[in-house]
Amino acid sequence: MAYDLTLRIWRGDASGGGLVDYTVEAEDGEVVLDAVHHVQAQLAGDMAVRWNCKAGKCGSCSAEVNGRPRLMCLARLSTFSRGEPITITPLRTFPVIRDLVTDVSFNYRKAEMVPAFTPTAEQPTAPFRMAQVDVERSQEFRKCIECWLCQDTCHVIRDHDDNKEAFSGPRFFIRYAELDMHPNDALDRKKLVQEDRGLGLCNITKCCTEVCPEKIKITDNGIIPMKERVVDVKYDPVRLFRRRRGGDDV
């Protein structure tokens, strides 16, 4: 059954902007992205919005819907109260390009900083053979679709723009964790992620986990284990004892 739906969409660019109301006809079973497409097709052909697969797998249509970072293609209209407008704004953590499109290049710069997979001497080239039980933990993090919702909601950079230089963010902490947990990776990144990538700035509020559309347990299975591994190395009593005695580090 069709009904009138009001969308309150942020329109503007880097110089400024504001919310504009649009009323369109929506159908049962539609998602927020469908309604945005109705607006774009009927009322605002110049509105900028990113989208691609419309199936929750490309991560393109990230936005803030009623203040919550989410994929518009997975936000069903039936979950919102009929008769009340739905507010859609661009990701707050990143600079606005135009309308709902933001400059997320910050994330690609952070991706370039991650030291690549470094195979062990035992298996220096593909194909790499390993037991499934040894890769199950790190496989979870491979589900990431890089929608940047976890990056957007993380208050370390959402509320403190000056932290961006020193902080990689939850998406890349699970990338470091994935490599650190890989049974055939030989590179130790623990010191790097603690001292140069800002792992210590994360206070594990789990806001990143709450918005992940792939249901990755970013905090519990990625960030906390990485923190534990860093502590194990940094405060290991045997290491500390040997340093004090002037011996070689382990």
C-alpha positions, -999 to 999 in steps of 0.1 A, spaced: 0 0 0 14 34 -10 16 63 15 31 97 17 66 98 32 86 129 42 123 128 39 144 155 55 176 154 35 207 175 41 216 195 9 247 215 5 285 213 0 317 221 18 307 257 22 275 249 41 240 237 37 209 226 56 179 202 57 153 202 30 120 184 32 107 163 4 75 143 3 72 113 -19 50 83 -23 65 52 -7 55 15 -9 54 -12 18 86 -32 17 108 -4 5 140 8 21 153 43 28 175 42 -4 143 35 -25 127 67 -10 159 87 -17 158 75 -53 121 87 -55 133 121 -44 161 121 -69 139 110 -98 109 132 -91 119 162 -71 157 168 -70 175 154 -100 207 172 -89 209 155 -55 242 137 -49 241 103 -33 264 72 -35 250 38 -41 258 7 -61 246 -28 -52 215 -20 -31 221 -53 -14 242 -44 17 274 -57 2 292 -27 -15 292 -3 14 285 27 -9 252 41 5 264 49 40 247 78 56 232 89 90 195 80 92 178 98 121 213 103 136 224 67 133 252 57 109 238 29 87 234 17 51 204 32 35 197 0 15 193 -20 47 172 6 66 136 -6 60 109 21 60 87 -2 81 111 3 111 102 40 112 70 55 125 46 64 97 37 100 96 70 112 110 98 125 87 130 105 83 161 127 85 191 117 63 225 134 67 260 127 54 286 109 75 295 134 101 332 123 106 342 131 70 342 163 50 312 169 28 316 170 -9 280 176 -19 247 166 -3 250 130 10 284 124 -5 315 127 18 352 126 12 363 93 28 398 94 14 411 95 50 403 57 51 424 50 20 453 69 34 451 47 66 448 16 44 481 25 27 499 25 61 491 -11 69 522 -33 64 512 -59 39 509 -97 45 544 -111 50 546 -149 46 568 -170 68 600 -187 56 583 -221 59 557 -210 32 572 -181 13 549 -183 -17 514 -194 -25 496 -217 -23 496 -213 15 483 -243 34 468 -240 69 442 -257 90 407 -241 90 407 -239 128 438 -216 125 421 -191 103 386 -189 117 393 -160 139 409 -138 112 383 -149 86 356 -129 104 373 -97 97 374 -105 59 336 -99 59 343 -61 61 327 -42 32 344 -9 40 312 10 44 331 32 69 302 32 94 325 21 122 350 48 113 322 73 113 307 64 146 340 62 165 340 91 188 378 93 189 377 109 155 340 118 152 343 144 180 381 151 178 392 159 143 428 165 155 431 127 164 428 116 128 465 118 121 474 95 149 444 72 148 437 44 123 402 36 135 383 3 141 382 -8 105 420 -9 103 425 -22 138 407 -54 126 429 -54 96 460 -54 119 443 -81 140 436 -102 109 472 -101 99 485 -106 134 462 -137 138 471 -151 104 490 -184 109 513 -177 80 522 -141 86 556 -134 100 556 -96 106 550 -84 141 529 -52 140 520 -49 177 544 -22 185 534 -3 154 497 -4 161 502 7 197 527 35 192 520 48 158 484 39 149 466 49 180 453 16 194 456 31 229 431 58 221 404 33 217 384 29 250 363 0 237 328 16 239 317 -9 212 299 18 192 318 5 161 304 -30 166 269 -17 171 267 -2 136 286 -29 116 262 -42 89 282 -74 86 278 -81 124 316 -83 128 325 -83 165 350 -56 160 357 -48 196 354 -82 213 372 -103 186 395 -77 171 404 -47 192 404 -62 226 426 -92 216 450 -67 199 452 -47 231 459 -79 250 487 -90 226 503 -55 230 502 -57 267 516 -93 267 546 -80 248 551 -46 265 546 -58 300 558 -94 299 577 -99 332 604 -120 315 611 -93 290 612 -66 316 635 -87 338 660 -93 309 660 -56 300 668 -46 336 696 -72 336 709 -57 303 702 -89 284 687 -93 250 650 -89 244 630 -120 236 
